[in-house]
Amino acid sequence: MANYWNRNSIPHKGWTLIDVIDIREEGQKESETEYETCMMCGNEKIRYVHIVENEEVGEVFRVGFNYSRKMTEDYANLEGVSKS
């Protein structure tokens, strides 16, 4: 996946959190988990995938917790949701 954070055409603010997905299935071992990659920074091994959208972009992004916080500016609703 791409690293969109450094692209001028992608806004850093004004995103809305749609959902948070834990990609590790119940009872699944950590070593068996197929982690995702953050679309904004390219960081691999994202367990809790934050689905965010922005009207200017026209598509949803799958990002980690830290970028979700930066992009949505919604710290209150994200606290305690995930650690990834």
Buried (B, 14 or more C-beta within 10 A) or exposed (E): EEBBBEEEEBBEEEBEBEEBBEBBEEEEEEEEBEBBBBBBBEBEEBBBBBBBBBEEBEEBBBBBBBBBBBBBEBEEEBEEBBEB
